[in-house]
Amino acid sequence: MESKGVFYYIQMLLIGTFIGAFIGGIIITSNLYGAMIGGICTGITLTLTIYLCDKYKYQKTSDFIIYGIAGVIPGGLIGGNTTLGLGVIGTFIGMIIFLCLFGTISVTLIARQKANSIYLSFKGEPLYYTLSSFIGVWLGYLFASLIVNNLVTGSHIHIWQAIIQFFVPFFLSLFFSFSSGFLLAANLKRPILGAVFTFTSSSLVLWIGIDIAPMLFLPGSGLLWAGLFIGSLLLTMSVMALVFPAMNMFIGSLIIVLSILSFVGAVGGLIIGGVLGIIGGAFIIGWKGNDEITSKQLAEAKETKLAQSVIYVHEKMIAAGKDEV
């Protein structure tokens, strides 16, 4: 990840303020004053640290911090979970472990995938990582609670509760943070971003449809069937967009129409589902295909292969004692 001017450091300031407010206002003092002091101090410290790393060319250290800091809040929430019973100590241990974990992933897995064009960076990436990891761990706790309350029974319920409330938020925070770059890279070949939005929309619309399913057989419940029907169609369209990317205009338009109709029969999947469907359909319509991208990638590949060939020949000349440089 390279320095990108003022906006880049504004992101560092916002990230540091957000995390500092969490630490100072929730973990240490539990008041607004602590949140303000923690936010200001952490924001300035993080921004200055990244600036110095960029200035003196410590790029790996900079990447480690930027990606790693996204794991601080998930680590604090998971480590301080009352189910684990570790209290404030568990919170700080979780923050340190997750910072190291997220940072290590960045300088190993993500760096390799960037080199192979399997992962793409984007503007606002640092801020996105921090916010999305927080959203991921929050959703993880919601799903974990649903699993524990509805599926876990027996004498070992507390053990299973601790395991589920650790791993589900953990994996969702990782997924929400690091999936974006992979999706952007995959979107070069197929409209996967639009498909993901549409799939999420279909899940919410179907959820509403299933939730009201016991009412479907009551008199005058004709519209209630729309939730199941429209949700199923949206789910099908999200798959169709990946299988038949050349039909993106038709599929995207149909998704938008279905998303609008979902407000009638399924409250728009809690409104969010309908909005996500409209966004997903727009993404699919706006997908440009891979002709232009393929030619660009081909040109870059040729340049890379040429450079590799020159380096290879040069190394051979040195090995044979024929280097004239």
PEGI-V167182 format. One record per residue. PSI is psi in radians with two decimals (999 if undefined). Layout:
psi->PSI
psi->PSI
//
This chain:
psi->2.22
psi->2.74
psi->2.43
psi->0.69
psi->-2.68
psi->-0.77
psi->-0.64
psi->-0.82
psi->-0.44
psi->-0.69
psi->-0.76
psi->-0.71
psi->-0.75
psi->-0.74
psi->-0.83
psi->-0.69
psi->-0.77
psi->-0.84
psi->-0.71
psi->-0.67
psi->-0.66
psi->-0.81
psi->-0.86
psi->-0.61
psi->-0.29
psi->-0.80
psi->-0.77
psi->-0.96
psi->-0.42
psi->0.67
psi->2.95
psi->-0.65
psi->-0.78
psi->-0.65
psi->-0.71
psi->-0.84
psi->-0.81
psi->-0.73
psi->-0.81
psi->-0.83
psi->-0.79
psi->-0.69
psi->-0.84
psi->-0.74
psi->-0.80
psi->-0.79
psi->-0.78
psi->-0.69
psi->-0.81
psi->-0.67
psi->-0.77
psi->-0.66
psi->-0.75
psi->-0.71
psi->-0.70
psi->0.30
psi->0.57
psi->1.21
psi->-0.70
psi->-0.67
psi->-0.73
psi->-0.82
psi->-0.73
psi->-0.77
psi->-0.80
psi->-0.81
psi->-0.70
psi->-0.64
psi->-0.40
psi->-0.34
psi->-0.04
psi->-0.89
psi->-0.82
psi->-0.73
psi->-0.70
psi->-0.73
psi->-0.72
psi->-0.78
psi->-0.55
psi->0.14
psi->2.30
psi->-0.44
psi->-0.64
psi->-0.48
psi->0.47
psi->-0.19
psi->-2.54
psi->-0.63
psi->-0.76
psi->-0.62
psi->-0.87
psi->-0.63
psi->-0.78
psi->-0.71
psi->-0.76
psi->-0.79
psi->-0.79
psi->-0.59
psi->-0.82
psi->-0.68
psi->-0.89
psi->-0.71
psi->-0.71
psi->-0.69
psi->-0.67
psi->-0.75
psi->-0.03
psi->-1.36
psi->-0.93
psi->-0.72
psi->-0.71
psi->-0.71
psi->-0.57
psi->-0.75
psi->-0.52
psi->0.14
psi->0.44
psi->-0.30
psi->2.35
psi->2.36
psi->2.87
psi->2.83
psi->2.46
psi->0.21
psi->-0.82
psi->-0.81
psi->-0.66
psi->-0.76
psi->-0.81
psi->-0.83
psi->-0.73
psi->-0.57
psi->-0.63
psi->-0.78
psi->-0.72
psi->-0.78
psi->-0.57
psi->-0.82
psi->-0.61
psi->-0.72
psi->-0.62
psi->-0.83
psi->-0.71
psi->-0.70
psi->-0.71
psi->-0.73
psi->-0.82
psi->-0.75
psi->-0.47
psi->-0.41
psi->-0.45
psi->2.16
psi->3.01
psi->-3.10
psi->-0.39
psi->0.54
psi->-0.61
psi->-0.62
psi->-0.82
psi->-0.62
psi->-0.75
psi->-0.73
psi->-0.83
psi->-0.73
psi->-0.09
psi->-0.94
psi->-0.67
psi->-0.90
psi->-0.62
psi->-0.91
psi->-0.64
psi->-0.64
psi->-0.69
psi->-0.80
psi->-0.82
psi->-0.59
psi->-0.88
psi->-0.13
psi->-0.45
psi->-0.80
psi->-0.65
psi->-0.68
psi->-0.70
psi->-0.72
psi->-0.75
psi->-0.49
psi->-0.25
psi->-0.47
psi->-0.60
psi->2.70
psi->1.12
psi->-0.53
psi->-0.84
psi->-0.65
psi->-0.68
psi->-0.78
psi->-0.75
psi->-0.69
psi->-0.76
psi->-0.73
psi->-0.80
psi->-0.63
psi->-0.76
psi->-0.72
psi->-0.74
psi->-0.66
psi->-0.79
psi->-0.73
psi->-0.74
psi->-0.63
psi->-0.59
psi->0.17
psi->-0.67
psi->-0.32
psi->-0.08
psi->-0.47
psi->0.12
psi->2.69
psi->2.40
psi->0.37
psi->0.43
psi->-0.77
psi->-0.45
psi->-0.43
psi->-0.38
psi->-0.58
psi->-0.86
psi->-0.74
psi->-0.88
psi->-0.69
psi->-0.73
psi->-0.71
psi->-0.72
psi->-0.72
psi->-0.76
psi->-0.73
psi->-0.59
psi->-0.61
psi->-0.71
psi->-0.62
psi->-0.55
psi->-0.61
psi->-0.66
psi->1.22
psi->-0.44
psi->-0.31
psi->0.48
psi->-0.60
psi->-0.83
psi->-0.83
psi->-0.76
psi->-0.72
psi->-0.72
psi->-0.67
psi->-0.74
psi->-0.76
psi->-0.81
psi->-0.66
psi->-0.69
psi->-0.73
psi->-0.46
psi->-0.39
psi->-0.40
psi->-0.80
psi->-0.22
psi->0.45
psi->0.52
psi->0.50
psi->0.99
psi->0.54
psi->-0.78
psi->-0.71
psi->-0.78
psi->-0.72
psi->-0.78
psi->-0.64
psi->-0.74
psi->-0.74
psi->-0.75
psi->-0.75
psi->-0.70
psi->-0.70
psi->-0.75
psi->-0.74
psi->-0.72
psi->-0.13
psi->2.25
psi->-0.05
psi->3.13
psi->0.15
psi->-0.92
psi->-0.72
psi->-0.69
psi->-0.76
psi->-0.68
psi->-0.78
psi->-0.61
psi->-0.75
psi->-0.74
psi->-0.67
psi->-0.70
psi->-0.74
psi->-0.73
psi->-0.77
psi->-0.65
psi->-0.77
psi->-0.72
psi->-0.65
psi->-0.73
psi->-0.77
psi->-0.71
psi->-0.81
psi->-0.71
psi->-0.76
psi->-0.64
psi->-0.69
psi->-0.70
psi->-0.75
psi->-0.57
psi->0.04
psi->0.42
psi->0.30
psi->2.20
psi->0.07
psi->999
//
